Amino acid sequence: MPQTSQNVPAFETSSSGPAIRLIDLRFAWPGQTLLLHMPALTLESGRTLFVGGPSGSGKSSLLGLLAGVLQPVEGACWVLGAPLHQLSGPARDALRGAAMGVVFQQFNLLPYLSVIDNVCLPGRLFAARAHQASTQAGSLPAQAEALLRQLDIPTALWQAPAHQLSVGQQQRVAVARAFIGAPRLVIADEPTSALDDQNREVFLRLFLGLAHAQQTTLVMVSHDARMAEAFDQQLWLGAVGGGG
């Protein structure tokens, strides 16, 4: 699959300053009342942030703003040195593909693509991710294999189509895909919602361990407040506490 040729803005490569800085950020869906108001939030590079709160408090919308999928109605959203609130859609897409990993609640693996090809996909689409993987591990497939080993996916499954894996295995493949090419920011939307308590603990340990090993900034949304203490910072939206 050919790599895309998007030009990522120069400020994306800047490693100075915080990974995330929000100033008087406001978001509302068209025609609806204000859903989210963030007076201020700063997350330094390499730190981890847990975002909690009840359903409807704006947790997933906040992730959409950080990923550049949504745009605020007011305020500033700086991510990895880039003013997402000022960028065009294509520029936000390019930045996200080159410098961010995403773990979706439903994983969004391509079901008939092999495990290894699912993990390699960001590097096939974005040259910056492939280059970083090659720099760190020698090649894109080599880093994919290293990540799968770290996340305890048996080698016998690497060539299997993703739909043949258990829910827990698919989740870990989705994490490997998010971390391929050492993105500077990984965001995760309720990634443990389908897991029981034991598998949730195993997943969280692997997930945070990978973020620390790669010095990746991590933002995770969950309704499960029991996981919050494992993160460097916590943010509570809506009825639970300040921020929403």
N, C-alpha and C positions, 0 to 999 in steps of 0.2 A: 504494500500500500504506500503510495507516495507521501512524502512529508509536505506539509503546507509551508507556504513561504511568507506568512504574515510577518510584518516588521513590528516587533515589540518596541514600544517607546523607550527611549534611553533611560528614563527615570526608573524603569523596572529593574535595571541592573544595580541600582544604588542599594547598598546594604546599611547605610547610616540611618539613624533615627528609628522610631518605633515601627513595628510591622503593621500596626493598626492604630489609627487616630481618628476618632469621631468627635465632631464639634456641633452641638445643637442640631443633631440629625433628627429629621421628622419624616415619617413615611405614612401614607394612607393609600388605600386602593381607590381608583377613580370613582368619584361619587359617594365615597364613604367617609366616615369620621376618622380622625387621627388614630392610627393603630399603634404607632411606635414613636417615642420621643426619647432620644439619648442626648442629654445635655453634654456629656463628655465621657469618653472612654479611650484609654491608652493601653496597648498591649505591646510590650517590648519583644524584639525578635528572639525566637527560641523559647518563648514562654507558652504555657498552655492555659486555655480559658474554658471554663464550663459555663454554659448558658442554660439556666433552668427557668421554670415557670409553668403555669397551667396552659392548657390548650387555648389557642386564640390570643395569647399574650404577645405574639409577634416574634417568637423564637426563629421560626423558619424564614420569616421575612427579613430578619436581621442577617441571616446567612446569605440570603439572596442579595442584599445590599453589599455585603463584604465580597461576594463573588462577582459583583458587577452585573448580575442578571436583572436586578431591580435598580431603580433610580429613586433617590429621595425627593420629596417635594420641597424640602428646605435643608440647609445645613451642608456640612462638609464631611466627606468620607474618604480618608486617605488610607490606602492599602499598599504596602510594599513601596512606599514613596510616591505612589501614583494618585492623583486626585480623581478618583472614580466618578465623582459628581460632575466633573467637567469633561470627561472623555466621551468620544463617540462610541456607539455600539461595537463597531469592528475593533476599535482599540481596546475596549474592555474585554472582548472575546480573546484577543491575542494575548493580553496580559494573563488572563485566567488560564489559557491553555499552556502557556510557557512557564508560569511560576506558581500555579496553584493546583492542588489535588483535591478532589471532592469524593466523599463517601456518602452515597445516597441511602435513604432509608430502605428502599427496595433494591439496593445494590446496582441495578441497571447494567448488569453484565450482558454481553451478547450471547444468548443461550447456546447457539450452535458453533460458536467460536471456541477454540481450545482455551484451556486455562492460561497457558503461557502467552497466547496471542491476545487474550483479554488484558493481561498485565502489561504487555508491550504497547498496547494501543495508543496511549498518550505520546509515546516516543515516535510512533509511526506518523502521527498527525502533526507533531510540533518538533521542529528540528532542535530547539533549545533543550528539550527534555532528553532527546536521544543523545545529544552531545554531552550533557552532564552525566548520563548513565554510562557512556563510553569512557569518560574521564575517570569515573569512580571505579568502574568494574571491568573495563576493557571492551564491553559491547552492551547494547541494549538487552539482548537475551540473557547475557551473563548476569546483569543486575536483576532482571526478572527472576531468574533462578535463585539468586541469593536471597531475595525478598521472600520467595515462596518457602525456602528452607527456614528462614527466621520465623515465619508464621505457621510453621508445622504443617504444610501441605505436602503429602507424600509424593515422591517423584512419579509414582505410578499414575497419578492423576494429572500430571502436567499437560499431557496431550489429549485428555478427555474433554468433551464439550462441557461447558460450564453448567448446563442444566442437569447433568448427572451428579453433581455434588450436593451434599447436604446443605441446609441453610447456613450452619456455622462455617462450613468450608467456603461457601460462596461469599460470605461476609469477609473472610480473611483474604480471599482473592481480590475483592473490591478494595481492601486496604492496601494490598500490594500494588494494585493499579494506581491508587492515589499517590503512593510514595515513589513510584518509578521516576527516575530522573531528578530525584532530590528537590522537589518543589519547596519554595521558601515558606509556603503557607498551605496547610491542609485544613479543610472544614468538613465536618461530619454532621449529618442531620439524623438524629435518633438511630444511630447504627446498631444499638443493642436491643431494639424493641421486640425482635423475634426470638430472643435468647432467654433461656432459664437462668437462674441465679448463678449456678456454677460456671456455665459457659460465658456469662456476662463478665465475671471476674477474670477468667482466663483471657478473654478478648481485651479487656481494659488494660491488663498488664502488658500484653503484646503491643497494643496500640500506642500506649504512652512510652513504652520502651523504644519503639521504632522512632517516634518523634524525638526523643532525647538523643538517640544515637545519630540521627541525621541533623540535629539542631534545627528542627523544623518548628515553626510556630503552628500551634494547633488550637482550633476552636471547635468545640463539640456541643451540640444541642441535645438535651435529653430531659424527659419529664421525671427521670429517676434521680432524686436528690441524693441518694446514697453514694453516688459516684463523685460528687462534687469535691470532697476533700482530697481526692487524688490529683487535683489540678492546682496550678499555681495561683490562679485567680478564679473567682466565681462572680457571675452576673445573674441577678434574679429579675425577671420581668413580670409585669402584671401584679396580681394579688399577692405574690410571694414576697415581693420586696421592691426597692427602688429601681428605676430604669425604664419602666414601661408605662 
